[in-house]
Amino acid sequence: MSRILAIHTGCGGPATDEDTIYPEQQISFLNDEAFTLTCFTCLDEISDREELRLTEVNPQ
Ligand SMILES: [Zn+2]
């Protein structure tokens, strides 16, 4: 099953906890009207979806 990890393009690290990956089509925070996310890696506030790169991962 395909799963999605959100990468913060500003720092290149994961924007969410590395254990927090999302089933495809169920990335709830991307659908929120007021999108904000605190980057897990650099702790910057991400307010623009364009700052995220979504990567498919295959759990081991
Ligand atoms: Zn970051």
N, CA, C, O and the ligand as a Tripos MOL2 file, in Angstrom:
@<TRIPOS>MOLECULE
protein
  241   239    61     0     0
PROTEIN
NO_CHARGES

@<TRIPOS>ATOM
      1 N           0.8450   -1.1890    0.0000 N.3       1 MET1
      2 CA          0.0000    0.0000    0.0000 C.3       1 MET1
      3 C           0.8850    1.2440    0.0000 C.2       1 MET1
      4 O           1.8540    1.3450    0.7520 O.2       1 MET1
      5 N           0.5260    2.1660   -0.8500 N.am      2 SER2
      6 CA          1.3050    3.3810   -0.9700 C.3       2 SER2
      7 C           1.0620    4.3030    0.2130 C.2       2 SER2
      8 O          -0.0780    4.5130    0.6280 O.2       2 SER2
      9 N           2.1430    4.8490    0.7500 N.am      3 ARG3
     10 CA          2.0210    5.7890    1.8550 C.3       3 ARG3
     11 C           2.8630    7.0160    1.5380 C.2       3 ARG3
     12 O           3.7790    6.9720    0.7160 O.2       3 ARG3
     13 N           2.5280    8.1130    2.2140 N.am      4 ILE4
     14 CA          3.0890    9.4040    1.8590 C.3       4 ILE4
     15 C           3.8160   10.0100    3.0540 C.2       4 ILE4
     16 O           3.2810   10.0600    4.1610 O.2       4 ILE4
     17 N           5.0230   10.4620    2.8160 N.am      5 LEU5
     18 CA          5.7740   11.2130    3.8160 C.3       5 LEU5
     19 C           5.9150   12.6480    3.3170 C.2       5 LEU5
     20 O           6.2490   12.8830    2.1550 O.2       5 LEU5
     21 N           5.6560   13.6060    4.2120 N.am      6 ALA6
     22 CA          5.7420   15.0110    3.8520 C.3       6 ALA6
     23 C           7.1290   15.5440    4.1980 C.2       6 ALA6
     24 O           7.5550   15.5060    5.3520 O.2       6 ALA6
     25 N           7.8230   16.0410    3.1770 N.am      7 ILE7
     26 CA          9.1560   16.6190    3.3560 C.3       7 ILE7
     27 C           9.0430   18.1340    3.2770 C.2       7 ILE7
     28 O           8.3830   18.6660    2.3840 O.2       7 ILE7
     29 N           9.6850   18.8280    4.2090 N.am      8 HIS8
     30 CA          9.7270   20.2880    4.1710 C.3       8 HIS8
     31 C          10.8330   20.7070    3.2210 C.2       8 HIS8
     32 O          12.0020   20.3930    3.4440 O.2       8 HIS8
     33 N          10.4710   21.4090    2.1700 N.am      9 THR9
     34 CA         11.4820   21.7740    1.1670 C.3       9 THR9
     35 C          12.4590   22.8110    1.7130 C.2       9 THR9
     36 O          13.5730   22.9340    1.2050 O.2       9 THR9
     37 N          12.0550   23.5600    2.7460 N.am     10 GLY10
     38 CA         12.9270   24.5800    3.3050 C.3      10 GLY10
     39 C          14.1650   24.0190    3.9650 C.2      10 GLY10
     40 O          15.2340   24.6250    3.8940 O.2      10 GLY10
     41 N          14.0370   22.8660    4.6100 N.am     11 CYS11
     42 CA         15.1720   22.2860    5.3260 C.3      11 CYS11
     43 C          15.5350   20.8990    4.8100 C.2      11 CYS11
     44 O          16.6000   20.3730    5.1360 O.2      11 CYS11
     45 N          14.6590   20.3080    4.0110 N.am     12 GLY12
     46 CA         14.9550   19.0040    3.4440 C.3      12 GLY12
     47 C          14.6680   17.8440    4.3670 C.2      12 GLY12
     48 O          14.9100   16.6910    4.0110 O.2      12 GLY12
     49 N          14.1610   18.1300    5.5400 N.am     13 GLY13
     50 CA         13.8500   17.0790    6.4970 C.3      13 GLY13
     51 C          12.3620   16.7840    6.5140 C.2      13 GLY13
     52 O          11.5670   17.5000    5.9060 O.2      13 GLY13
     53 N          11.9930   15.7180    7.2210 N.am     14 PRO14
     54 CA         10.5820   15.3880    7.3260 C.3      14 PRO14
     55 C           9.8200   16.4710    8.0850 C.2      14 PRO14
     56 O          10.2770   16.9490    9.1230 O.2      14 PRO14
     57 N           8.6620   16.8520    7.5630 N.am     15 ALA15
     58 CA          7.8570   17.9000    8.1840 C.3      15 ALA15
     59 C           6.9790   17.3620    9.2950 C.2      15 ALA15
     60 O           6.4200   18.1210   10.0860 O.2      15 ALA15
     61 N           6.8630   16.0530    9.3460 N.am     16 THR16
     62 CA          6.1110   15.4190   10.4190 C.3      16 THR16
     63 C           7.0090   14.3690   11.0480 C.2      16 THR16
     64 O           8.0410   14.0020   10.4850 O.2      16 THR16
     65 N           6.6180   13.8950   12.2010 N.am     17 ASP17
     66 CA          7.3330   12.8030   12.8220 C.3      17 ASP17
     67 C           7.5590   11.6880   11.8060 C.2      17 ASP17
     68 O           6.6660   11.3580   11.0270 O.2      17 ASP17
     69 N           8.7320   11.1230   11.8200 N.am     18 GLU18
     70 CA          9.0710   10.1430   10.7850 C.3      18 GLU18
     71 C           8.1740    8.9180   10.8280 C.2      18 GLU18
     72 O           8.0590    8.1930    9.8400 O.2      18 GLU18
     73 N           7.5460    8.6890   11.9580 N.am     19 ASP19
     74 CA          6.6180    7.5720   12.0470 C.3      19 ASP19
     75 C           5.2310    7.9360   11.5350 C.2      19 ASP19
     76 O           4.3630    7.0770   11.3740 O.2      19 ASP19
     77 N           5.0430    9.2350   11.2840 N.am     20 THR20
     78 CA          3.7370    9.6940   10.8340 C.3      20 THR20
     79 C           3.7270    9.7960    9.3220 C.2      20 THR20
     80 O           4.1050   10.8140    8.7420 O.2      20 THR20
     81 N           3.2900    8.7270    8.7080 N.am     21 ILE21
     82 CA          3.1230    8.7380    7.2700 C.3      21 ILE21
     83 C           1.6800    8.4210    6.9590 C.2      21 ILE21
     84 O           0.9920    7.7680    7.7430 O.2      21 ILE21
     85 N           1.2390    8.8720    5.8430 N.am     22 TYR22
     86 CA         -0.1870    8.8860    5.5810 C.3      22 TYR22
     87 C          -0.5390    7.9770    4.4300 C.2      22 TYR22
     88 O           0.1650    7.9360    3.4210 O.2      22 TYR22
     89 N          -1.6330    7.2420    4.5780 N.am     23 PRO23
     90 CA         -2.1390    6.5270    3.4120 C.3      23 PRO23
     91 C          -2.4920    7.5280    2.3260 C.2      23 PRO23
     92 O          -2.9860    8.6180    2.6130 O.2      23 PRO23
     93 N          -2.2440    7.1660    1.1110 N.am     24 GLU24
     94 CA         -2.5400    8.0490   -0.0140 C.3      24 GLU24
     95 C          -3.9920    8.5220    0.0500 C.2      24 GLU24
     96 O          -4.8930    7.7490    0.3770 O.2      24 GLU24
     97 N          -4.2060    9.7910   -0.2650 N.am     25 GLN25
     98 CA         -5.5400   10.4130   -0.2760 C.3      25 GLN25
     99 C          -6.0710   10.6950    1.1190 C.2      25 GLN25
    100 O          -7.2160   11.1260    1.2540 O.2      25 GLN25
    101 N          -5.2880   10.4690    2.1510 N.am     26 GLN26
    102 CA         -5.7920   10.7270    3.4990 C.3      26 GLN26
    103 C          -4.8420   11.6410    4.2620 C.2      26 GLN26
    104 O          -4.5810   11.4300    5.4470 O.2      26 GLN26
    105 N          -4.3390   12.6380    3.5890 N.am     27 ILE27
    106 CA         -3.4170   13.5700    4.2220 C.3      27 ILE27
    107 C          -4.2590   14.7110    4.7610 C.2      27 ILE27
    108 O          -4.3950   15.7530    4.1190 O.2      27 ILE27
    109 N          -4.8200   14.5100    5.9380 N.am     28 SER28
    110 CA         -5.8720   15.3960    6.4280 C.3      28 SER28
    111 C          -5.4020   16.8390    6.5490 C.2      28 SER28
    112 O          -6.1540   17.7600    6.2290 O.2      28 SER28
    113 N          -4.1710   17.0510    7.0060 N.am     29 PHE29
    114 CA         -3.7460   18.4340    7.2130 C.3      29 PHE29
    115 C          -3.6280   19.2160    5.9170 C.2      29 PHE29
    116 O          -3.6920   20.4460    5.9260 O.2      29 PHE29
    117 N          -3.4580   18.5210    4.8110 N.am     30 LEU30
    118 CA         -3.3950   19.2160    3.5320 C.3      30 LEU30
    119 C          -4.7670   19.6870    3.0710 C.2      30 LEU30
    120 O          -4.8730   20.5380    2.1870 O.2      30 LEU30
    121 N          -5.8020   19.1400    3.6640 N.am     31 ASN31
    122 CA         -7.1500   19.5140    3.2700 C.3      31 ASN31
    123 C          -7.7690   20.5540    4.1960 C.2      31 ASN31
    124 O          -8.8720   21.0430    3.9520 O.2      31 ASN31
    125 N          -7.0480   20.8820    5.2570 N.am     32 ASP32
    126 CA         -7.5790   21.8670    6.1830 C.3      32 ASP32
    127 C          -7.6530   23.2350    5.5150 C.2      32 ASP32
    128 O          -6.7850   23.6120    4.7280 O.2      32 ASP32
    129 N          -8.7000   23.9600    5.8460 N.am     33 GLU33
    130 CA         -8.8540   25.3140    5.3020 C.3      33 GLU33
    131 C          -7.7090   26.2030    5.7720 C.2      33 GLU33
    132 O          -7.0780   26.8960    4.9740 O.2      33 GLU33
    133 N          -7.4530   26.1760    7.0540 N.am     34 ALA34
    134 CA         -6.3680   26.9800    7.6100 C.3      34 ALA34
    135 C          -5.1620   26.0710    7.8120 C.2      34 ALA34
    136 O          -4.9700   25.4740    8.8720 O.2      34 ALA34
    137 N          -4.3690   25.9900    6.7710 N.am     35 PHE35
    138 CA         -3.2560   25.0700    6.7970 C.3      35 PHE35
    139 C          -2.0810   25.6490    7.5660 C.2      35 PHE35
    140 O          -1.5240   26.6780    7.1820 O.2      35 PHE35
    141 N          -1.7160   25.0010    8.6280 N.am     36 THR36
    142 CA         -0.4700   25.3340    9.3080 C.3      36 THR36
    143 C           0.1120   24.0380    9.8450 C.2      36 THR36
    144 O          -0.6060   23.1280   10.2590 O.2      36 THR36
    145 N           1.4190   23.9870    9.8240 N.am     37 LEU37
    146 CA          2.1040   22.8030   10.3060 C.3      37 LEU37
    147 C           3.4620   23.2520   10.8320 C.2      37 LEU37
    148 O           4.1590   24.0370   10.1890 O.2      37 LEU37
    149 N           3.8200   22.7590   11.9810 N.am     38 THR38
    150 CA          5.1520   23.0500   12.4970 C.3      38 THR38
    151 C           6.0820   21.9380   12.0430 C.2      38 THR38
    152 O           5.8480   20.7610   12.3180 O.2      38 THR38
    153 N           7.1340   22.3240   11.3490 N.am     39 CYS39
    154 CA          8.0570   21.3380   10.8060 C.3      39 CYS39
    155 C           8.7020   20.5330   11.9260 C.2      39 CYS39
    156 O           9.2110   21.0950   12.8960 O.2      39 CYS39
    157 N           8.6750   19.2360   11.7870 N.am     40 PHE40
    158 CA          9.2520   18.3570   12.7950 C.3      40 PHE40
    159 C          10.7640   18.5080   12.8640 C.2      40 PHE40
    160 O          11.3550   18.3150   13.9270 O.2      40 PHE40
    161 N          11.3930   18.8460   11.7570 N.am     41 THR41
    162 CA         12.8520   18.9030   11.7010 C.3      41 THR41
    163 C          13.4040   20.2470   12.1670 C.2      41 THR41
    164 O          14.2740   20.2900   13.0370 O.2      41 THR41
    165 N          12.9080   21.3400   11.5980 N.am     42 CYS42
    166 CA         13.5040   22.6490   11.8970 C.3      42 CYS42
    167 C          12.6030   23.5210   12.7740 C.2      42 CYS42
    168 O          12.9940   24.6150   13.1820 O.2      42 CYS42
    169 N          11.3950   23.0290   13.0600 N.am     43 LEU43
    170 CA         10.4390   23.7030   13.9330 C.3      43 LEU43
    171 C           9.9280   25.0240   13.3680 C.2      43 LEU43
    172 O           9.2910   25.7950   14.0850 O.2      43 LEU43
    173 N          10.1960   25.2920   12.1030 N.am     44 ASP44
    174 CA          9.5860   26.4440   11.4620 C.3      44 ASP44
    175 C           8.1090   26.1700   11.2250 C.2      44 ASP44
    176 O           7.6910   25.0280   11.0370 O.2      44 ASP44
    177 N           7.3360   27.2370   11.2400 N.am     45 GLU45
    178 CA          5.9310   27.0960   10.9070 C.3      45 GLU45
    179 C           5.7810   27.0920    9.3910 C.2      45 GLU45
    180 O           6.2800   27.9760    8.6940 O.2      45 GLU45
    181 N           5.0880   26.0880    8.9090 N.am     46 ILE46
    182 CA          4.8520   25.9740    7.4720 C.3      46 ILE46
    183 C           3.4070   26.3830    7.2210 C.2      46 ILE46
    184 O           2.4780   25.7500    7.7230 O.2      46 ILE46
    185 N           3.2250   27.4250    6.4580 N.am     47 SER47
    186 CA          1.8690   27.9240    6.2210 C.3      47 SER47
    187 C           1.4540   27.7800    4.7640 C.2      47 SER47
    188 O           0.3440   28.1540    4.3870 O.2      47 SER47
    189 N           2.3360   27.2450    3.9610 N.am     48 ASP48
    190 CA          2.0680   27.1340    2.5240 C.3      48 ASP48
    191 C           2.3050   25.6920    2.0820 C.2      48 ASP48
    192 O           3.3760   25.1300    2.3110 O.2      48 ASP48
    193 N           1.3160   25.1160    1.4610 N.am     49 ARG49
    194 CA          1.4470   23.7390    0.9780 C.3      49 ARG49
    195 C           2.6210   23.5870    0.0080 C.2      49 ARG49
    196 O           3.1870   22.5030   -0.1290 O.2      49 ARG49
    197 N           2.9750   24.6800   -0.6570 N.am     50 GLU50
    198 CA          4.0750   24.6230   -1.6180 C.3      50 GLU50
    199 C           5.4160   24.3330   -0.9430 C.2      50 GLU50
    200 O           6.3830   23.9590   -1.6070 O.2      50 GLU50
    201 N           5.4680   24.5070    0.3790 N.am     51 GLU51
    202 CA          6.7110   24.2260    1.0960 C.3      51 GLU51
    203 C           6.8650   22.7540    1.4370 C.2      51 GLU51
    204 O           7.8670   22.3380    2.0190 O.2      51 GLU51
    205 N           5.8710   21.9810    1.0690 N.am     52 LEU52
    206 CA          5.9340   20.5520    1.3410 C.3      52 LEU52
    207 C           6.1300   19.7710    0.0490 C.2      52 LEU52
    208 O           5.5270   20.0800   -0.9790 O.2      52 LEU52
    209 N           6.9750   18.7650    0.1190 N.am     53 ARG53
    210 CA          7.1150   17.8220   -0.9780 C.3      53 ARG53
    211 C           6.6540   16.4660   -0.4630 C.2      53 ARG53
    212 O           7.1370   15.9790    0.5590 O.2      53 ARG53
    213 N           5.7330   15.8770   -1.1690 N.am     54 LEU54
    214 CA          5.1840   14.6060   -0.7250 C.3      54 LEU54
    215 C           5.8980   13.4650   -1.4300 C.2      54 LEU54
    216 O           6.0090   13.4370   -2.6560 O.2      54 LEU54
    217 N           6.3740   12.5350   -0.6320 N.am     55 THR55
    218 CA          7.1850   11.4340   -1.1440 C.3      55 THR55
    219 C           6.5230   10.1130   -0.8020 C.2      55 THR55
    220 O           6.1090    9.8900    0.3360 O.2      55 THR55
    221 N           6.4270    9.2530   -1.7780 N.am     56 GLU56
    222 CA          5.9130    7.9080   -1.4960 C.3      56 GLU56
    223 C           6.9800    7.0930   -0.7990 C.2      56 GLU56
    224 O           8.1500    7.1210   -1.1810 O.2      56 GLU56
    225 N           6.5720    6.3730    0.2200 N.am     57 VAL57
    226 CA          7.4930    5.5060    0.9290 C.3      57 VAL57
    227 C           6.9090    4.1110    0.9980 C.2      57 VAL57
    228 O           5.6940    3.9160    0.9650 O.2      57 VAL57
    229 N           7.7850    3.1720    1.0910 N.am     58 ASN58
    230 CA          7.3780    1.7750    1.2340 C.3      58 ASN58
    231 C           7.8560    1.2730    2.5800 C.2      58 ASN58
    232 O           9.0480    1.0210    2.7570 O.2      58 ASN58
    233 N           6.9510    1.1230    3.5310 N.am     59 PRO59
    234 CA          7.3450    0.6480    4.8560 C.3      59 PRO59
    235 C           8.0730   -0.6840    4.7690 C.2      59 PRO59
    236 O           7.7060   -1.5620    3.9880 O.2      59 PRO59
    237 N           9.1040   -0.8160    5.5810 N.am     60 GLN60
    238 CA          9.8930   -2.0410    5.5740 C.3      60 GLN60
    239 C           9.0930   -3.1790    6.2070 C.2      60 GLN60
    240 O           9.5840   -4.3040    6.2980 O.2      60 GLN60
    241 ZN         11.8120   22.1820    8.1370 Zn       61 ZN61
@<TRIPOS>BOND
     1     1     2 1
     2     2     3 1
     3     3     4 2
     4     3     5 am
     5     5     6 1
     6     6     7 1
     7     7     8 2
     8     7     9 am
     9     9    10 1
    10    10    11 1
    11    11    12 2
    12    11    13 am
    13    13    14 1
    14    14    15 1
    15    15    16 2
    16    15    17 am
    17    17    18 1
    18    18    19 1
    19    19    20 2
    20    19    21 am
    21    21    22 1
    22    22    23 1
    23    23    24 2
    24    23    25 am
    25    25    26 1
    26    26    27 1
    27    27    28 2
    28    27    29 am
    29    29    30 1
    30    30    31 1
    31    31    32 2
    32    31    33 am
    33    33    34 1
    34    34    35 1
    35    35    36 2
    36    35    37 am
    37    37    38 1
    38    38    39 1
    39    39    40 2
    40    39    41 am
    41    41    42 1
    42    42    43 1
    43    43    44 2
    44    43    45 am
    45    45    46 1
    46    46    47 1
    47    47    48 2
    48    47    49 am
    49    49    50 1
    50    50    51 1
    51    51    52 2
    52    51    53 am
    53    53    54 1
    54    54    55 1
    55    55    56 2
    56    55    57 am
    57    57    58 1
    58    58    59 1
    59    59    60 2
    60    59    61 am
    61    61    62 1
    62    62    63 1
    63    63    64 2
    64    63    65 am
    65    65    66 1
    66    66    67 1
    67    67    68 2
    68    67    69 am
    69    69    70 1
    70    70    71 1
    71    71    72 2
    72    71    73 am
    73    73    74 1
    74    74    75 1
    75    75    76 2
    76    75    77 am
    77    77    78 1
    78    78    79 1
    79    79    80 2
    80    79    81 am
    81    81    82 1
    82    82    83 1
    83    83    84 2
    84    83    85 am
    85    85    86 1
    86    86    87 1
    87    87    88 2
    88    87    89 am
    89    89    90 1
    90    90    91 1
    91    91    92 2
    92    91    93 am
    93    93    94 1
    94    94    95 1
    95    95    96 2
    96    95    97 am
    97    97    98 1
    98    98    99 1
    99    99   100 2
   100    99   101 am
   101   101   102 1
   102   102   103 1
   103   103   104 2
   104   103   105 am
   105   105   106 1
   106   106   107 1
   107   107   108 2
   108   107   109 am
   109   109   110 1
   110   110   111 1
   111   111   112 2
   112   111   113 am
   113   113   114 1
   114   114   115 1
   115   115   116 2
   116   115   117 am
   117   117   118 1
   118   118   119 1
   119   119   120 2
   120   119   121 am
   121   121   122 1
   122   122   123 1
   123   123   124 2
   124   123   125 am
   125   125   126 1
   126   126   127 1
   127   127   128 2
   128   127   129 am
   129   129   130 1
   130   130   131 1
   131   131   132 2
   132   131   133 am
   133   133   134 1
   134   134   135 1
   135   135   136 2
   136   135   137 am
   137   137   138 1
   138   138   139 1
   139   139   140 2
   140   139   141 am
   141   141   142 1
   142   142   143 1
   143   143   144 2
   144   143   145 am
   145   145   146 1
   146   146   147 1
   147   147   148 2
   148   147   149 am
   149   149   150 1
   150   150   151 1
   151   151   152 2
   152   151   153 am
   153   153   154 1
   154   154   155 1
   155   155   156 2
   156   155   157 am
   157   157   158 1
   158   158   159 1
   159   159   160 2
   160   159   161 am
   161   161   162 1
   162   162   163 1
   163   163   164 2
   164   163   165 am
   165   165   166 1
   166   166   167 1
   167   167   168 2
   168   167   169 am
   169   169   170 1
   170   170   171 1
   171   171   172 2
   172   171   173 am
   173   173   174 1
   174   174   175 1
   175   175   176 2
   176   175   177 am
   177   177   178 1
   178   178   179 1
   179   179   180 2
   180   179   181 am
   181   181   182 1
   182   182   183 1
   183   183   184 2
   184   183   185 am
   185   185   186 1
   186   186   187 1
   187   187   188 2
   188   187   189 am
   189   189   190 1
   190   190   191 1
   191   191   192 2
   192   191   193 am
   193   193   194 1
   194   194   195 1
   195   195   196 2
   196   195   197 am
   197   197   198 1
   198   198   199 1
   199   199   200 2
   200   199   201 am
   201   201   202 1
   202   202   203 1
   203   203   204 2
   204   203   205 am
   205   205   206 1
   206   206   207 1
   207   207   208 2
   208   207   209 am
   209   209   210 1
   210   210   211 1
   211   211   212 2
   212   211   213 am
   213   213   214 1
   214   214   215 1
   215   215   216 2
   216   215   217 am
   217   217   218 1
   218   218   219 1
   219   219   220 2
   220   219   221 am
   221   221   222 1
   222   222   223 1
   223   223   224 2
   224   223   225 am
   225   225   226 1
   226   226   227 1
   227   227   228 2
   228   227   229 am
   229   229   230 1
   230   230   231 1
   231   231   232 2
   232   231   233 am
   233   233   234 1
   234   234   235 1
   235   235   236 2
   236   235   237 am
   237   237   238 1
   238   238   239 1
   239   239   240 2
@<TRIPOS>SUBSTRUCTURE
     1 MET1         2 RESIDUE 1 A MET
     2 SER2         6 RESIDUE 1 A SER
     3 ARG3        10 RESIDUE 1 A ARG
     4 ILE4        14 RESIDUE 1 A ILE
     5 LEU5        18 RESIDUE 1 A LEU
     6 ALA6        22 RESIDUE 1 A ALA
     7 ILE7        26 RESIDUE 1 A ILE
     8 HIS8        30 RESIDUE 1 A HIS
     9 THR9        34 RESIDUE 1 A THR
    10 GLY10       38 RESIDUE 1 A GLY
    11 CYS11       42 RESIDUE 1 A CYS
    12 GLY12       46 RESIDUE 1 A GLY
    13 GLY13       50 RESIDUE 1 A GLY
    14 PRO14       54 RESIDUE 1 A PRO
    15 ALA15       58 RESIDUE 1 A ALA
    16 THR16       62 RESIDUE 1 A THR
    17 ASP17       66 RESIDUE 1 A ASP
    18 GLU18       70 RESIDUE 1 A GLU
    19 ASP19       74 RESIDUE 1 A ASP
    20 THR20       78 RESIDUE 1 A THR
    21 ILE21       82 RESIDUE 1 A ILE
    22 TYR22       86 RESIDUE 1 A TYR
    23 PRO23       90 RESIDUE 1 A PRO
    24 GLU24       94 RESIDUE 1 A GLU
    25 GLN25       98 RESIDUE 1 A GLN
    26 GLN26      102 RESIDUE 1 A GLN
    27 ILE27      106 RESIDUE 1 A ILE
    28 SER28      110 RESIDUE 1 A SER
    29 PHE29      114 RESIDUE 1 A PHE
    30 LEU30      118 RESIDUE 1 A LEU
    31 ASN31      122 RESIDUE 1 A ASN
    32 ASP32      126 RESIDUE 1 A ASP
    33 GLU33      130 RESIDUE 1 A GLU
    34 ALA34      134 RESIDUE 1 A ALA
    35 PHE35      138 RESIDUE 1 A PHE
    36 THR36      142 RESIDUE 1 A THR
    37 LEU37      146 RESIDUE 1 A LEU
    38 THR38      150 RESIDUE 1 A THR
    39 CYS39      154 RESIDUE 1 A CYS
    40 PHE40      158 RESIDUE 1 A PHE
    41 THR41      162 RESIDUE 1 A THR
    42 CYS42      166 RESIDUE 1 A CYS
    43 LEU43      170 RESIDUE 1 A LEU
    44 ASP44      174 RESIDUE 1 A ASP
    45 GLU45      178 RESIDUE 1 A GLU
    46 ILE46      182 RESIDUE 1 A ILE
    47 SER47      186 RESIDUE 1 A SER
    48 ASP48      190 RESIDUE 1 A ASP
    49 ARG49      194 RESIDUE 1 A ARG
    50 GLU50      198 RESIDUE 1 A GLU
    51 GLU51      202 RESIDUE 1 A GLU
    52 LEU52      206 RESIDUE 1 A LEU
    53 ARG53      210 RESIDUE 1 A ARG
    54 LEU54      214 RESIDUE 1 A LEU
    55 THR55      218 RESIDUE 1 A THR
    56 GLU56      222 RESIDUE 1 A GLU
    57 VAL57      226 RESIDUE 1 A VAL
    58 ASN58      230 RESIDUE 1 A ASN
    59 PRO59      234 RESIDUE 1 A PRO
    60 GLN60      238 RESIDUE 1 A GLN
    61 ZN61       241 GROUP 0 **** ****
